[in-house]
Structures are given as C-alpha cells and as structure tokens.
Amino acid sequence: MNTTYTPAAIEADLRRWHELAAVADQIASEQADIKARLATLEAGKHPFQAGTVSVSIPHRFSAT
C-alpha cells in the first residue's frame, strides 16, 4: 500500500497539531493553578480519597 501524503492531509495534520498544542497549554495552565492552590496547605501529608498531597517547605540555599 503506497499512500501519498497529500497537501490536504498535511493541512489537516497541521490544524490538528495546533488544536492539540492549545489543549496541552490549557491543561498545563490548569495543572499549575491547581498546584498553586494545593501548595497553600500546611506542610505535611494530607490524605484524600483521590490521593495524598505532600507539601514540603522549600529548601533554600544562600551563599551569603
């Protein structure tokens, strides 16, 4: 089976690529928003039905 990759098929693939990229950006943004909200919990482990959230205090280093 020898199928030619037609300009119409390329256009369709490019459109779909951009649609998927937009969805991926939306997902990443929503995940970042959720992560920021979860980070407001007190440090420690917080068990929930959907999973456990572990919040730790960031370890910061300063040479000064």
N, CA, C and O of each residue as an XYZ file, in Angstrom:
256
protein
N       0.851     -1.184      0.000
C       0.000      0.000      0.000
C       0.892      1.240      0.000
O       1.605      1.486      0.973
N       0.861      2.005     -1.054
C       1.665      3.207     -1.198
C       0.739      4.414     -1.170
O       0.066      4.709     -2.157
N       0.705      5.109     -0.044
C      -0.189      6.243      0.104
C       0.614      7.538      0.025
O       1.654      7.672      0.670
N       0.132      8.476     -0.755
C       0.781      9.771     -0.888
C       0.259     10.711      0.190
O      -0.945     10.794      0.435
N       1.175     11.406      0.819
C       0.835     12.400      1.843
C       0.438     13.674      1.104
O       1.299     14.440      0.670
N      -0.844     13.893      0.965
C      -1.355     14.980      0.136
C      -1.314     16.315      0.879
O      -1.276     16.345      2.109
N      -1.321     17.422      0.124
C      -1.380     18.729      0.779
C      -2.599     18.862      1.706
O      -2.503     19.491      2.760
N      -3.724     18.286      1.328
C      -4.920     18.352      2.179
C      -4.692     17.596      3.486
O      -5.116     18.051      4.548
N      -4.027     16.447      3.413
C      -3.731     15.679      4.615
C      -2.739     16.421      5.510
O      -2.853     16.392      6.735
N      -1.775     17.081      4.891
C      -0.802     17.869      5.648
C      -1.511     19.026      6.360
O      -1.260     19.280      7.538
N      -2.391     19.721      5.647
C      -3.167     20.811      6.251
C      -3.965     20.305      7.449
O      -3.988     20.942      8.502
N      -4.615     19.162      7.282
C      -5.412     18.583      8.367
C      -4.525     18.244      9.563
O      -4.892     18.515     10.706
N      -3.366     17.656      9.303
C      -2.443     17.322     10.381
C      -1.944     18.575     11.095
O      -1.843     18.593     12.322
N      -1.633     19.613     10.337
C      -1.164     20.862     10.943
C      -2.251     21.508     11.804
O      -1.972     21.996     12.899
N      -3.476     21.508     11.312
C      -4.592     22.054     12.102
C      -4.754     21.285     13.406
O      -4.905     21.870     14.478
N      -4.720     19.946     13.290
C      -4.877     19.113     14.485
C      -3.722     19.334     15.449
O      -3.933     19.375     16.661
N      -2.504     19.476     14.932
C      -1.327     19.736     15.765
C      -1.557     20.992     16.606
O      -1.310     20.994     17.812
N      -2.029     22.054     15.963
C      -2.261     23.312     16.678
C      -3.401     23.187     17.687
O      -3.340     23.775     18.767
N      -4.433     22.429     17.343
C      -5.521     22.190     18.287
C      -5.004     21.465     19.523
O      -5.330     21.834     20.652
N      -4.202     20.437     19.304
C      -3.650     19.671     20.426
C      -2.706     20.514     21.272
O      -2.702     20.404     22.498
N      -1.905     21.358     20.620
C      -0.992     22.231     21.355
C      -1.777     23.193     22.246
O      -1.370     23.464     23.376
N      -2.890     23.705     21.745
C      -3.715     24.614     22.538
C      -4.320     23.889     23.745
O      -4.377     24.442     24.843
N      -4.767     22.657     23.534
C      -5.321     21.868     24.635
C      -4.228     21.570     25.660
O      -4.462     21.663     26.865
N      -3.041     21.213     25.184
C      -1.924     20.926     26.089
C      -1.571     22.159     26.922
O      -1.297     22.043     28.116
N      -1.575     23.331     26.300
C      -1.298     24.568     27.030
C      -2.362     24.824     28.092
O      -2.051     25.240     29.208
N      -3.605     24.574     27.739
C      -4.709     24.764     28.683
C      -4.572     23.796     29.864
O      -4.772     24.186     31.014
N      -4.235     22.551     29.580
C      -4.056     21.554     30.630
C      -2.911     21.955     31.552
O      -3.056     21.906     32.774
N      -1.776     22.349     30.984
C      -0.617     22.744     31.786
C      -0.955     23.944     32.665
O      -0.539     24.001     33.822
N      -1.699     24.893     32.128
C      -2.089     26.071     32.896
C      -3.006     25.691     34.057
O      -2.836     26.174     35.176
N      -3.972     24.828     33.785
C      -4.892     24.399     34.840
C      -4.153     23.595     35.909
O      -4.431     23.748     37.099
N      -3.214     22.740     35.496
C      -2.429     21.987     36.468
C      -1.601     22.931     37.346
O      -1.493     22.714     38.553
N      -1.026     23.960     36.758
C      -0.241     24.929     37.528
C      -1.132     25.651     38.539
O      -0.715     25.889     39.673
N      -2.352     26.000     38.135
C      -3.288     26.655     39.057
C      -3.633     25.744     40.232
O      -3.661     26.185     41.380
N      -3.893     24.481     39.940
C      -4.229     23.514     40.992
C      -3.032     23.326     41.920
O      -3.189     23.297     43.140
N      -1.846     23.200     41.349
C      -0.635     23.020     42.151
C      -0.430     24.205     43.091
O      -0.054     24.024     44.249
N      -0.676     25.409     42.597
C      -0.517     26.601     43.433
C      -1.511     26.595     44.594
O      -1.167     26.973     45.713
N      -2.754     26.163     44.320
C      -3.742     26.092     45.397
C      -3.364     25.030     46.415
O      -3.475     25.257     47.620
N      -2.913     23.861     45.937
C      -2.521     22.793     46.855
C      -1.310     23.194     47.695
O      -1.174     22.758     48.838
N      -0.442     24.011     47.139
C       0.757     24.450     47.858
C       0.414     25.345     49.047
O       1.265     25.594     49.902
N      -0.816     25.825     49.104
C      -1.205     26.678     50.235
C      -1.556     25.858     51.479
O      -1.764     26.425     52.552
N      -1.623     24.528     51.347
C      -1.871     23.676     52.507
C      -0.667     23.729     53.447
O       0.445     24.051     53.028
N      -0.893     23.416     54.695
C       0.201     23.343     55.663
C       1.182     22.257     55.230
O       0.810     21.317     54.528
N       2.435     22.396     55.653
C       3.440     21.379     55.345
C       3.034     20.054     55.966
O       2.495     20.013     57.072
N       3.299     18.967     55.243
C       2.979     17.630     55.731
C       2.203     16.857     54.680
O       2.056     17.291     53.537
N       1.706     15.688     55.103
C       0.932     14.836     54.195
C      -0.542     14.993     54.508
O      -0.952     14.990     55.669
N      -1.330     15.131     53.459
C      -2.768     15.328     53.590
C      -3.471     14.263     52.745
O      -3.528     14.381     51.521
N      -4.014     13.213     53.403
C      -4.690     12.154     52.641
C      -6.117     12.554     52.254
O      -6.861     13.107     53.063
N      -6.473     12.268     51.027
C      -7.818     12.491     50.497
C      -8.213     11.240     49.718
O      -7.360     10.398     49.437
N      -9.465     11.107     49.372
C      -9.907      9.938     48.598
C      -9.201      9.853     47.252
O      -8.856      8.759     46.804
N      -8.985     10.976     46.610
C      -8.378     10.987     45.274
C      -6.862     10.801     45.313
O      -6.242     10.575     44.274
N      -6.266     10.893     46.485
C      -4.820     10.740     46.607
C      -4.297     11.519     47.788
O      -5.053     12.189     48.492
N      -3.007     11.427     47.999
C      -2.361     12.127     49.107
C      -1.563     13.296     48.564
O      -0.835     13.176     47.579
N      -1.717     14.428     49.230
C      -0.955     15.624     48.878
C       0.171     15.761     49.894
O      -0.077     15.798     51.099
N       1.402     15.837     49.411
C       2.549     16.072     50.279
C       3.057     17.480     50.025
O       3.401     17.839     48.899
N       3.099     18.265     51.080
C       3.574     19.643     50.970
C       4.825     19.765     51.816
O       4.814     19.440     53.004
N       5.889     20.227     51.215
C       7.134     20.417     51.965
C       7.566     21.868     51.860
O       7.235     22.579     50.911
N       8.316     22.279     52.867
C       8.863     23.634     52.863
C      10.059     23.620     51.919
O      10.920     22.749     52.035
N      10.129     24.560     50.997
C      11.264     24.568     50.064
C      12.587     24.754     50.813
O      12.701     25.570     51.727
N      13.555     23.986     50.401
C      14.891     24.142     50.962
C      15.604     25.201     50.148
O      15.821     25.041     48.947
N      15.963     26.274     50.808
C      16.619     27.379     50.107
C      18.057     27.480     50.573
O      18.366     27.219     51.736
N      18.907     27.849     49.685
C      20.333     27.978     49.987
C      20.794     29.364     49.577
O      20.495     29.851     48.487
N      21.520     29.971     50.474
C      22.123     31.270     50.160
C      23.590     31.216     50.568
O      23.926     30.784     51.671
N      24.439     31.650     49.683
C      25.877     31.638     49.966
C      26.276     32.784     50.874
O      27.406     32.811     51.362
N      25.385     33.725     51.114
C      25.757     34.890     51.940
C      25.575     34.620     53.408
O      25.842     35.493     54.234
